[in-house]
Each structure stands twice: as C-alpha cells, then as structure tokens.
Amino acid sequence: MKNFSIKIIRYAITLILVVLAVIAIFRAWAFYTESPWTRDAKFTADVVSIAPDVTGLITDVPVIDNQLVTKGQVLFKIDQPRYQQALDEASADVAYYQALAAEKKREAGRRVKLGVQAMSQEEIDQANNVLQTAQHQLAKAQAARDLAVLDLERTVVVAPADGWVTNLTVHPGNYINRGSTAVALVKKNSFYILAYLEETKLPGLKKGDRAEITPLGSNRIMHGTVDSVAAAVTNSSSSAATNGLATIDSNLEWVRLAQRVPVKIVLDDKDQQHPYPAGTTATVVITGSHDRKRDEGSPFLRLLHRLREFG
C-alpha cells in the first residue's frame, strides 16, 4: 500500500511538472508571437554632413577620424591667404568709391548752390546723376566686401555641435569644391532606436511605453521610451515614388507578410552616454505601457533575448 502511495505521488508530481512546463511554453510562445517585439531594430543618430561653403586648397586638418569634438571646434581650414587677399581688394574698392562719392557729392552741392544763374540746368542734373552713379558703385563695392568677409570666415569650417567626426576624407593639400561633403558629424546625445515592428503588433502601442534594447551579440540590456510611430511607409517593391517616406525592404515577395513599421525609441540618459555605433542592430521588446503591464526582466523576456541568437 505504501509503495502504491509513493507511485501516485510520483505520478502526480510528474503530471504537475508537465502541466507547468506546457503552461510556461504556451506563455512564452504567446509572448513571442503576439507581444510587440522585434529583432529588426537598429541604432540611429542625427548625422550632419559637413561641406565647405568656399572652394580651395585645404591647408590644415587639426582633427582625426572618429574624434569626439565640441561645438565650434575647428575641423579644417581652406586657403585663407587667397580669401584674405580678396577681402583686401574689396576693401580697397570700397575706400576708392567712398572717396569718389564724397567728391561727386561736393561737386553736385556746389552746382546746386550756384544755380541756373551760373550754369545750365542740364549741367546741374548731370552732376546729380554722376553722384547717384558713384553712390550705387559704392553700395556694390560694400556688398562685395561683405561677401569677401563672409568667404574668409567660412574658410574655417567648425563643428556645428558636439559629436564624433567620422568618415573624414580630407587632408592638407587636397582641393575641395564648395558643397562637397568632407566629413560626417554624428551628434552627441542624439542616439535613438528604430524598431521595425510588424503592423499586427502596433495596436495598443503608445508614446511613453517602455522598451528593452539588447544589442546583437551582447548581454547588455539598455532601456528606452517609445517616442513615435511612423505615420506612413513604403516598400522597395513599390514602383511608385516614395515621396520621402521611410522605405522598408520586403522579403519573400510571394508570401503576404505583415508590413513592418518604424517605431522611434529614445534611449534613457544613462544609456545615451554609452551608445552602440549608429547602424548596428538590436533586439527590442516593448515591456510596458500605461494600460498594459508587463513583467520587465521576466524569464520570458530573457528567453526572447536568447532566441535572437538563433535567428
């Protein structure tokens, strides 16, 4: 009788464990298939393409590739002696036309004062016309000087914000044209995540939802907040113009798959200080919202982070 009772207990324990395992597997499967998560996410940042506003030889590049720079720091300089010479010439033209305009003003004033008793009205009008011409030439020379000042200022290209210099392609001695991109600046504290979620997982997703981000190949878990969902997208198979919309690559064109939509997630401040390079990939799990509570850091989330390794 005793052995029979032990068998019953063993069977009961085994049955309970099997039931718990089935429940756990079902919950993990439900979370995997229904919850808002994706392995198709990437780190992104605001990038400024820096191009000079003047043309000439590059004379100095005091930064190196991938260097962290501060706003206003000099990135490179372009042929300052040539533009300084242009400014000197423009300033000389201004001085000449200032003197000429002053002389013509005195001459016109004398003729007006003498009046028609001493000379004809035509001569008086002619003097005024010459004065106006000199004044117009002076205004043109001043505009040319101001442009020369601006060109000289822009021979020094500076960082528009704090960030990292990357893809530096210029060196002293290179000749660069106006508008040619010379370097990209990845702005500091501008990193965010673009998580491409399936359209079937968007209902209920709201601004302010919390998210866990796990970079590919890392056990580090970063955190962020849903900022926005793209209002419109297109895909690469569409023959229509994109009209500036986000383009999502389609796969398995012969199967009707749920469209993926970019969701912008802003990193928390502590993770913003040590981000991963823009363009690298990550797994994103939306862990909670105002009207939907999730067990952040639960075994199911940890299981989901592990599943990404198996593609």
Summary of the structure (lengths in Angstrom):
residues: 311
radius of gyration: 35.1
end to end distance: 52.5
largest distance: 147.9
contacts: 859
relative contact order: 0.17
helix: 39%
strand: 26%
